[in-house]
Amino acid sequence: MAGRRRNVNPRAENSSQVYYPSWIYDKLARQQEIQLDDTSEIEELEKKLAVVGLWCIQIKPSERPTMAKALEMLEADASSLPMPPKPFFSSVDSTSETKTCLIPSTTELSIISE
């Protein structure tokens, strides 16, 4: 992707270990300039690709654009693209927003040693 950062630990405290989708989402949401390789600012095309990419990696398939919609978004002006919902896995802050559903089971799981 645009920043050439590796996908690492989403809960890392060290800024060099921050999960890229979370990092780019936060920068775009705050409308901050994004530095690539500490030398150049993100261009309109790169911003557009980042926003469309964030739409395409949504956890819920219903929130992802169709291929036709993704192409339409890529042809649109970057400033007209809506920000996608922040994926729940993208940062520690958003984990509190997720809901857990426990389903009782009579099946016993065995423990596998590593």
N, CA, C and O atoms as a GROMACS GRO file, in nm:
protein
  456
    1MET      N    1   0.084  -0.118   0.000
    1MET     CA    2   0.000   0.000   0.000
    1MET      C    3   0.088   0.124   0.000
    1MET      O    4   0.210   0.114  -0.008
    2ALA      N    5   0.027   0.238   0.009
    2ALA     CA    6   0.096   0.365  -0.009
    2ALA      C    7   0.210   0.388   0.088
    2ALA      O    8   0.313   0.442   0.047
    3GLY      N    9   0.196   0.349   0.212
    3GLY     CA   10   0.298   0.380   0.312
    3GLY      C   11   0.411   0.282   0.322
    3GLY      O   12   0.506   0.305   0.397
    4ARG      N   13   0.404   0.173   0.250
    4ARG     CA   14   0.505   0.068   0.253
    4ARG      C   15   0.534   0.020   0.395
    4ARG      O   16   0.647  -0.017   0.426
    5ARG      N   17   0.432   0.020   0.481
    5ARG     CA   18   0.448  -0.028   0.618
    5ARG      C   19   0.403  -0.172   0.625
    5ARG      O   20   0.314  -0.213   0.550
    6ARG      N   21   0.463  -0.248   0.713
    6ARG     CA   22   0.422  -0.388   0.732
    6ARG      C   23   0.304  -0.395   0.827
    6ARG      O   24   0.293  -0.313   0.918
    7ASN      N   25   0.217  -0.492   0.806
    7ASN     CA   26   0.108  -0.517   0.899
    7ASN      C   27   0.166  -0.591   1.018
    7ASN      O   28   0.219  -0.701   1.005
    8VAL      N   29   0.154  -0.529   1.134
    8VAL     CA   30   0.212  -0.588   1.254
    8VAL      C   31   0.107  -0.598   1.362
    8VAL      O   32  -0.009  -0.626   1.334
    9ASN      N   33   0.147  -0.577   1.485
    9ASN     CA   34   0.060  -0.589   1.602
    9ASN      C   35  -0.037  -0.472   1.612
    9ASN      O   36   0.008  -0.358   1.622
   10PRO      N   37  -0.170  -0.497   1.608
   10PRO     CA   38  -0.266  -0.387   1.616
   10PRO      C   39  -0.272  -0.321   1.752
   10PRO      O   40  -0.327  -0.211   1.765
   11ARG      N   41  -0.218  -0.385   1.856
   11ARG     CA   42  -0.223  -0.330   1.991
   11ARG      C   43  -0.087  -0.275   2.036
   11ARG      O   44  -0.069  -0.243   2.153
   12ALA      N   45   0.006  -0.264   1.944
   12ALA     CA   46   0.142  -0.220   1.979
   12ALA      C   47   0.142  -0.078   2.031
   12ALA      O   48   0.066   0.007   1.986
   13GLU      N   49   0.229  -0.055   2.128
   13GLU     CA   50   0.243   0.080   2.182
   13GLU      C   51   0.349   0.158   2.106
   13GLU      O   52   0.345   0.282   2.104
   14ASN      N   53   0.443   0.090   2.045
   14ASN     CA   54   0.548   0.154   1.968
   14ASN      C   55   0.490   0.195   1.833
   14ASN      O   56   0.431   0.112   1.764
   15SER      N   57   0.506   0.321   1.795
   15SER     CA   58   0.444   0.370   1.672
   15SER      C   59   0.492   0.297   1.548
   15SER      O   60   0.420   0.291   1.448
   16SER      N   61   0.613   0.241   1.551
   16SER     CA   62   0.661   0.169   1.434
   16SER      C   63   0.595   0.032   1.420
   16SER      O   64   0.610  -0.034   1.317
   17GLN      N   65   0.522  -0.011   1.521
   17GLN     CA   66   0.455  -0.140   1.518
   17GLN      C   67   0.304  -0.128   1.499
   17GLN      O   68   0.234  -0.228   1.508
   18VAL      N   69   0.253  -0.008   1.473
   18VAL     CA   70   0.109   0.014   1.460
   18VAL      C   71   0.058  -0.053   1.332
   18VAL      O   72   0.123  -0.047   1.228
   19TYR      N   73  -0.058  -0.115   1.342
   19TYR     CA   74  -0.121  -0.182   1.229
   19TYR      C   75  -0.156  -0.079   1.121
   19TYR      O   76  -0.223   0.020   1.150
   20TYR      N   77  -0.111  -0.102   1.000
   20TYR     CA   78  -0.124  -0.003   0.893
   20TYR      C   79  -0.267   0.043   0.868
   20TYR      O   80  -0.289   0.164   0.859
   21PRO      N   81  -0.367  -0.046   0.854
   21PRO     CA   82  -0.503   0.004   0.831
   21PRO      C   83  -0.551   0.098   0.942
   21PRO      O   84  -0.622   0.195   0.915
   22SER      N   85  -0.514   0.070   1.065
   22SER     CA   86  -0.553   0.157   1.176
   22SER      C   87  -0.482   0.292   1.165
   22SER      O   88  -0.543   0.397   1.185
   23TRP      N   89  -0.354   0.288   1.133
   23TRP     CA   90  -0.273   0.410   1.121
   23TRP      C   91  -0.328   0.499   1.009
   23TRP      O   92  -0.347   0.619   1.030
   24ILE      N   93  -0.354   0.442   0.892
   24ILE     CA   94  -0.402   0.522   0.779
   24ILE      C   95  -0.543   0.572   0.804
   24ILE      O   96  -0.575   0.685   0.768
   25TYR      N   97  -0.628   0.489   0.866
   25TYR     CA   98  -0.765   0.531   0.896
   25TYR      C   99  -0.763   0.652   0.990
   25TYR      O  100  -0.831   0.752   0.965
   26ASP      N  101  -0.684   0.643   1.097
   26ASP     CA  102  -0.678   0.753   1.194
   26ASP      C  103  -0.628   0.882   1.128
   26ASP      O  104  -0.680   0.990   1.156
   27LYS      N  105  -0.528   0.871   1.043
   27LYS     CA  106  -0.476   0.989   0.973
   27LYS      C  107  -0.582   1.049   0.881
   27LYS      O  108  -0.601   1.171   0.879
   28LEU      N  109  -0.650   0.966   0.804
   28LEU     CA  110  -0.752   1.015   0.712
   28LEU      C  111  -0.871   1.072   0.788
   28LEU      O  112  -0.927   1.174   0.747
   29ALA      N  113  -0.910   1.008   0.897
   29ALA     CA  114  -1.024   1.056   0.975
   29ALA      C  115  -0.996   1.193   1.036
   29ALA      O  116  -1.087   1.276   1.048
   30ARG      N  117  -0.872   1.216   1.075
   30ARG     CA  118  -0.834   1.346   1.133
   30ARG      C  119  -0.791   1.446   1.026
   30ARG      O  120  -0.754   1.560   1.056
   31GLN      N  121  -0.798   1.403   0.901
   31GLN     CA  122  -0.758   1.486   0.787
   31GLN      C  123  -0.617   1.541   0.805
   31GLN      O  124  -0.590   1.657   0.774
   32GLN      N  125  -0.529   1.456   0.856
   32GLN     CA  126  -0.390   1.494   0.873
   32GLN      C  127  -0.312   1.460   0.748
   32GLN      O  128  -0.350   1.371   0.671
   33GLU      N  129  -0.202   1.531   0.729
   33GLU     CA  130  -0.113   1.497   0.619
   33GLU      C  131  -0.042   1.368   0.656
   33GLU      O  132  -0.003   1.348   0.771
   34ILE      N  133  -0.025   1.282   0.559
   34ILE     CA  134   0.040   1.154   0.583
   34ILE      C  135   0.177   1.159   0.516
   34ILE      O  136   0.188   1.183   0.396
   35GLN      N  137   0.279   1.136   0.595
   35GLN     CA  138   0.415   1.138   0.543
   35GLN      C  139   0.453   0.997   0.497
   35GLN      O  140   0.440   0.902   0.573
   36LEU      N  141   0.499   0.986   0.376
   36LEU     CA  142   0.546   0.858   0.323
   36LEU      C  143   0.697   0.864   0.316
   36LEU      O  144   0.754   0.954   0.253
   37ASP      N  145   0.763   0.770   0.380
   37ASP     CA  146   0.909   0.767   0.385
   37ASP      C  147   0.965   0.898   0.439
   37ASP      O  148   1.078   0.935   0.405
   38ASP      N  149   0.890   0.967   0.522
   38ASP     CA  150   0.932   1.092   0.586
   38ASP      C  151   0.973   1.201   0.487
   38ASP      O  152   1.040   1.296   0.526
   39THR      N  153   0.935   1.190   0.359
   39THR     CA  154   0.976   1.292   0.263
   39THR      C  155   0.862   1.352   0.183
   39THR      O  156   0.868   1.471   0.150
   40SER      N  157   0.760   1.276   0.150
   40SER     CA  158   0.655   1.330   0.064
   40SER      C  159   0.518   1.316   0.127
   40SER      O  160   0.494   1.225   0.206
   41GLU      N  161   0.429   1.407   0.093
   41GLU     CA  162   0.292   1.402   0.143
   41GLU      C  163   0.209   1.311   0.053
   41GLU      O  164   0.240   1.292  -0.064
   42ILE      N  165   0.105   1.255   0.111
   42ILE     CA  166   0.018   1.168   0.034
   42ILE      C  167  -0.054   1.251  -0.073
   42ILE      O  168  -0.107   1.358  -0.045
   43GLU      N  169  -0.055   1.201  -0.191
   43GLU     CA  170  -0.120   1.270  -0.302
   43GLU      C  171  -0.267   1.229  -0.310
   43GLU      O  172  -0.309   1.135  -0.241
   44GLU      N  173  -0.344   1.299  -0.392
   44GLU     CA  174  -0.487   1.272  -0.403
   44GLU      C  175  -0.513   1.127  -0.446
   44GLU      O  176  -0.602   1.062  -0.390
   45LEU      N  177  -0.438   1.076  -0.541
   45LEU     CA  178  -0.457   0.938  -0.587
   45LEU      C  179  -0.430   0.840  -0.474
   45LEU      O  180  -0.504   0.744  -0.455
   46GLU      N  181  -0.323   0.865  -0.398
   46GLU     CA  182  -0.290   0.776  -0.287
   46GLU      C  183  -0.396   0.782  -0.179
   46GLU      O  184  -0.428   0.680  -0.118
   47LYS      N  185  -0.452   0.901  -0.154
   47LYS     CA  186  -0.560   0.914  -0.056
   47LYS      C  187  -0.682   0.835  -0.102
   47LYS      O  188  -0.745   0.764  -0.024
   48LYS      N  189  -0.714   0.848  -0.231
   48LYS     CA  190  -0.828   0.777  -0.288
   48LYS      C  191  -0.807   0.626  -0.275
   48LYS      O  192  -0.899   0.554  -0.235
   49LEU      N  193  -0.688   0.578  -0.307
   49LEU     CA  194  -0.659   0.435  -0.296
   49LEU      C  195  -0.668   0.388  -0.152
   49LEU      O  196  -0.716   0.277  -0.125
   50ALA      N  197  -0.623   0.471  -0.058
   50ALA     CA  198  -0.630   0.434   0.083
   50ALA      C  199  -0.774   0.423   0.130
   50ALA      O  200  -0.810   0.328   0.199
   51VAL      N  201  -0.858   0.520   0.094
   51VAL     CA  202  -0.999   0.518   0.136
   51VAL      C  203  -1.071   0.399   0.074
   51VAL      O  204  -1.144   0.328   0.144
   52VAL      N  205  -1.052   0.376  -0.055
   52VAL     CA  206  -1.117   0.262  -0.121
   52VAL      C  207  -1.065   0.131  -0.061
   52VAL      O  208  -1.142   0.037  -0.040
   53GLY      N  209  -0.936   0.125  -0.033
   53GLY     CA  210  -0.879   0.006   0.031
   53GLY      C  211  -0.941  -0.021   0.166
   53GLY      O  212  -0.969  -0.136   0.200
   54LEU      N  213  -0.961   0.085   0.245
   54LEU     CA  214  -1.025   0.069   0.376
   54LEU      C  215  -1.168   0.019   0.363
   54LEU      O  216  -1.216  -0.060   0.445
   55TRP      N  217  -1.238   0.066   0.258
   55TRP     CA  218  -1.374   0.014   0.234
   55TRP      C  219  -1.368  -0.135   0.200
   55TRP      O  220  -1.451  -0.213   0.247
   56CYS      N  221  -1.270  -0.174   0.121
   56CYS     CA  222  -1.263  -0.312   0.072
   56CYS      C  223  -1.219  -0.413   0.179
   56CYS      O  224  -1.239  -0.533   0.160
   57ILE      N  225  -1.161  -0.368   0.289
   57ILE     CA  226  -1.118  -0.461   0.394
   57ILE      C  227  -1.214  -0.464   0.512
   57ILE      O  228  -1.179  -0.515   0.619
   58GLN      N  229  -1.332  -0.411   0.496
   58GLN     CA  230  -1.430  -0.414   0.605
   58GLN      C  231  -1.459  -0.559   0.644
   58GLN      O  232  -1.465  -0.647   0.559
   59ILE      N  233  -1.477  -0.581   0.774
   59ILE     CA  234  -1.502  -0.716   0.825
   59ILE      C  235  -1.635  -0.771   0.774
   59ILE      O  236  -1.642  -0.886   0.730
   60LYS      N  237  -1.738  -0.689   0.780
   60LYS     CA  238  -1.871  -0.734   0.736
   60LYS      C  239  -1.879  -0.725   0.583
   60LYS      O  240  -1.862  -0.617   0.527
   61PRO      N  241  -1.904  -0.836   0.516
   61PRO     CA  242  -1.914  -0.832   0.371
   61PRO      C  243  -2.017  -0.731   0.321
   61PRO      O  244  -2.000  -0.672   0.214
   62SER      N  245  -2.123  -0.710   0.398
   62SER     CA  246  -2.227  -0.615   0.356
   62SER      C  247  -2.177  -0.471   0.354
   62SER      O  248  -2.237  -0.385   0.289
   63GLU      N  249  -2.067  -0.443   0.424
   63GLU     CA  250  -2.012  -0.307   0.426
   63GLU      C  251  -1.907  -0.285   0.317
   63GLU      O  252  -1.864  -0.172   0.294
   64ARG      N  253  -1.865  -0.393   0.250
   64ARG     CA  254  -1.766  -0.381   0.142
   64ARG      C  255  -1.835  -0.340   0.013
   64ARG      O  256  -1.948  -0.382  -0.013
   65PRO      N  257  -1.768  -0.258  -0.069
   65PRO     CA  258  -1.830  -0.219  -0.196
   65PRO      C  259  -1.822  -0.333  -0.298
   65PRO      O  260  -1.734  -0.419  -0.291
   66THR      N  261  -1.916  -0.332  -0.390
   66THR     CA  262  -1.908  -0.426  -0.502
   66THR      C  263  -1.792  -0.380  -0.590
   66THR      O  264  -1.741  -0.269  -0.574
   67MET      N  265  -1.750  -0.464  -0.683
   67MET     CA  266  -1.642  -0.424  -0.775
   67MET      C  267  -1.683  -0.301  -0.855
   67MET      O  268  -1.602  -0.211  -0.876
   68ALA      N  269  -1.808  -0.298  -0.898
   68ALA     CA  270  -1.857  -0.182  -0.975
   68ALA      C  271  -1.851  -0.056  -0.890
   68ALA      O  272  -1.810   0.050  -0.938
   69LYS      N  273  -1.891  -0.066  -0.763
   69LYS     CA  274  -1.889   0.050  -0.674
   69LYS      C  275  -1.744   0.091  -0.645
   69LYS      O  276  -1.714   0.210  -0.639
   70ALA      N  277  -1.654  -0.006  -0.625
   70ALA     CA  278  -1.514   0.025  -0.601
   70ALA      C  279  -1.454   0.101  -0.720
   70ALA      O  280  -1.380   0.197  -0.702
   71LEU      N  281  -1.486   0.057  -0.841
   71LEU     CA  282  -1.438   0.127  -0.961
   71LEU      C  283  -1.496   0.268  -0.969
   71LEU      O  284  -1.427   0.363  -1.006
   72GLU      N  285  -1.623   0.280  -0.935
   72GLU     CA  286  -1.688   0.412  -0.933
   72GLU      C  287  -1.618   0.504  -0.832
   72GLU      O  288  -1.596   0.622  -0.859
   73MET      N  289  -1.584   0.449  -0.717
   73MET     CA  290  -1.515   0.527  -0.614
   73MET      C  291  -1.376   0.569  -0.662
   73MET      O  292  -1.332   0.681  -0.636
   74LEU      N  293  -1.307   0.480  -0.733
   74LEU     CA  294  -1.174   0.512  -0.784
   74LEU      C  295  -1.178   0.620  -0.892
   74LEU      O  296  -1.082   0.695  -0.909
   75GLU      N  297  -1.290   0.629  -0.963
   75GLU     CA  298  -1.304   0.731  -1.067
   75GLU      C  299  -1.353   0.864  -1.011
   75GLU      O  300  -1.346   0.966  -1.079
   76ALA      N  301  -1.403   0.864  -0.888
   76ALA     CA  302  -1.456   0.986  -0.826
   76ALA      C  303  -1.343   1.072  -0.770
   76ALA      O  304  -1.228   1.030  -0.764
   77ASP      N  305  -1.379   1.193  -0.732
   77ASP     CA  306  -1.285   1.284  -0.667
   77ASP      C  307  -1.258   1.234  -0.525
   77ASP      O  308  -1.350   1.193  -0.456
   78ALA      N  309  -1.133   1.238  -0.482
   78ALA     CA  310  -1.096   1.187  -0.349
   78ALA      C  311  -1.171   1.258  -0.237
   78ALA      O  312  -1.205   1.195  -0.137
   79SER      N  313  -1.196   1.386  -0.253
   79SER     CA  314  -1.264   1.462  -0.147
   79SER      C  315  -1.412   1.424  -0.133
   79SER      O  316  -1.474   1.453  -0.031
   80SER      N  317  -1.468   1.360  -0.236
   80SER     CA  318  -1.610   1.323  -0.229
   80SER      C  319  -1.632   1.183  -0.171
   80SER      O  320  -1.746   1.143  -0.149
   81LEU      N  321  -1.524   1.110  -0.145
   81LEU     CA  322  -1.538   0.974  -0.093
   81LEU      C  323  -1.568   0.976   0.056
   81LEU      O  324  -1.497   1.041   0.133
   82PRO      N  325  -1.673   0.905   0.098
   82PRO     CA  326  -1.703   0.898   0.242
   82PRO      C  327  -1.604   0.806   0.313
   82PRO      O  328  -1.556   0.708   0.255
   83MET      N  329  -1.574   0.838   0.438
   83MET     CA  330  -1.487   0.752   0.518
   83MET      C  331  -1.564   0.625   0.555
   83MET      O  332  -1.682   0.633   0.590
   84PRO      N  333  -1.499   0.511   0.547
   84PRO     CA  334  -1.566   0.386   0.586
   84PRO      C  335  -1.573   0.376   0.738
   84PRO      O  336  -1.505   0.450   0.808
   85PRO      N  337  -1.656   0.284   0.789
   85PRO     CA  338  -1.654   0.259   0.933
   85PRO      C  339  -1.517   0.205   0.972
   85PRO      O  340  -1.452   0.136   0.893
   86LYS      N  341  -1.473   0.236   1.092
   86LYS     CA  342  -1.343   0.186   1.136
   86LYS      C  343  -1.358   0.037   1.168
   86LYS      O  344  -1.445  -0.001   1.246
   87PRO      N  345  -1.274  -0.047   1.107
   87PRO     CA  346  -1.283  -0.191   1.134
   87PRO      C  347  -1.257  -0.218   1.282
   87PRO      O  348  -1.168  -0.156   1.341
   88PHE      N  349  -1.333  -0.310   1.343
   88PHE     CA  350  -1.321  -0.334   1.486
   88PHE      C  351  -1.184  -0.387   1.525
   88PHE      O  352  -1.143  -0.370   1.640
   89PHE      N  353  -1.112  -0.452   1.433
   89PHE     CA  354  -0.981  -0.508   1.466
   89PHE      C  355  -0.869  -0.407   1.454
   89PHE      O  356  -0.754  -0.440   1.481
   90SER      N  357  -0.900  -0.284   1.413
   90SER     CA  358  -0.794  -0.191   1.377
   90SER      C  359  -0.725  -0.123   1.493
   90SER      O  360  -0.615  -0.071   1.476
   91SER      N  361  -0.786  -0.120   1.612
   91SER     CA  362  -0.716  -0.058   1.725
   91SER      C  363  -0.774  -0.107   1.856
   91SER      O  364  -0.879  -0.170   1.860
   92VAL      N  365  -0.702  -0.078   1.962
   92VAL     CA  366  -0.745  -0.118   2.096
   92VAL      C  367  -0.872  -0.044   2.135
   92VAL      O  368  -0.959  -0.103   2.199
   93ASP      N  369  -0.885   0.083   2.097
   93ASP     CA  370  -1.000   0.164   2.134
   93ASP      C  371  -1.131   0.104   2.090
   93ASP      O  372  -1.230   0.109   2.163
   94SER      N  373  -1.134   0.046   1.972
   94SER     CA  374  -1.260   0.000   1.917
   94SER      C  375  -1.300  -0.140   1.962
   94SER      O  376  -1.410  -0.184   1.931
   95THR      N  377  -1.213  -0.211   2.035
   95THR     CA  378  -1.249  -0.345   2.077
   95THR      C  379  -1.364  -0.344   2.175
   95THR      O  380  -1.436  -0.443   2.187
   96SER      N  381  -1.382  -0.233   2.246
   96SER     CA  382  -1.493  -0.225   2.342
   96SER      C  383  -1.628  -0.215   2.270
   96SER      O  384  -1.732  -0.239   2.332
   97GLU      N  385  -1.626  -0.181   2.142
   97GLU     CA  386  -1.749  -0.167   2.066
   97GLU      C  387  -1.802  -0.300   2.015
   97GLU      O  388  -1.917  -0.310   1.974
   98THR      N  389  -1.719  -0.404   2.017
   98THR     CA  390  -1.763  -0.531   1.964
   98THR      C  391  -1.850  -0.604   2.065
   98THR      O  392  -1.836  -0.584   2.186
   99LYS      N  393  -1.937  -0.687   2.016
   99LYS     CA  394  -2.025  -0.765   2.101
   99LYS      C  395  -1.989  -0.912   2.088
   99LYS      O  396  -1.950  -0.958   1.981
  100THR      N  397  -2.002  -0.983   2.197
  100THR     CA  398  -1.972  -1.125   2.197
  100THR      C  399  -2.101  -1.202   2.215
  100THR      O  400  -2.186  -1.167   2.297
  101CYS      N  401  -2.116  -1.306   2.140
  101CYS     CA  402  -2.233  -1.392   2.150
  101CYS      C  403  -2.186  -1.530   2.193
  101CYS      O  404  -2.109  -1.595   2.122
  102LEU      N  405  -2.232  -1.574   2.309
  102LEU     CA  406  -2.194  -1.706   2.359
  102LEU      C  407  -2.306  -1.804   2.328
  102LEU      O  408  -2.422  -1.780   2.361
  103ILE      N  409  -2.270  -1.912   2.266
  103ILE     CA  410  -2.368  -2.015   2.232
  103ILE      C  411  -2.334  -2.139   2.313
  103ILE      O  412  -2.224  -2.193   2.300
  104PRO      N  413  -2.427  -2.185   2.397
  104PRO     CA  414  -2.399  -2.304   2.476
  104PRO      C  415  -2.373  -2.424   2.385
  104PRO      O  416  -2.438  -2.441   2.282
  105SER      N  417  -2.278  -2.506   2.425
  105SER     CA  418  -2.244  -2.621   2.344
  105SER      C  419  -2.221  -2.742   2.433
  105SER      O  420  -2.169  -2.730   2.544
  106THR      N  421  -2.258  -2.856   2.384
  106THR     CA  422  -2.233  -2.979   2.458
  106THR      C  423  -2.107  -3.047   2.407
  106THR      O  424  -2.064  -3.148   2.462
  107THR      N  425  -2.048  -2.991   2.304
  107THR     CA  426  -1.926  -3.048   2.248
  107THR      C  427  -1.807  -3.003   2.332
  107THR      O  428  -1.792  -2.884   2.360
  108GLU      N  429  -1.724  -3.097   2.370
  108GLU     CA  430  -1.607  -3.064   2.449
  108GLU      C  431  -1.488  -3.050   2.354
  108GLU      O  432  -1.469  -3.134   2.266
  109LEU      N  433  -1.411  -2.946   2.373
  109LEU     CA  434  -1.294  -2.924   2.288
  109LEU      C  435  -1.171  -2.980   2.356
  109LEU      O  436  -1.154  -2.965   2.477
  110SER      N  437  -1.086  -3.043   2.280
  110SER     CA  438  -0.962  -3.095   2.337
  110SER      C  439  -0.853  -2.990   2.324
  110SER      O  440  -0.854  -2.908   2.232
  111ILE      N  441  -0.758  -2.994   2.416
  111ILE     CA  442  -0.648  -2.899   2.417
  111ILE      C  443  -0.534  -2.957   2.334
  111ILE      O  444  -0.499  -3.074   2.349
  112ILE      N  445  -0.479  -2.875   2.247
  112ILE     CA  446  -0.368  -2.917   2.162
  112ILE      C  447  -0.243  -2.848   2.213
  112ILE      O  448  -0.238  -2.725   2.220
  113SER      N  449  -0.141  -2.924   2.249
  113SER     CA  450  -0.014  -2.868   2.296
  113SER      C  451   0.068  -2.823   2.177
  113SER      O  452   0.063  -2.882   2.070
  114GLU      N  453   0.144  -2.718   2.200
  114GLU     CA  454   0.232  -2.670   2.092
  114GLU      C  455   0.372  -2.719   2.114
  114GLU      O  456   0.461  -2.690   2.034
   0.00000   0.00000   0.00000
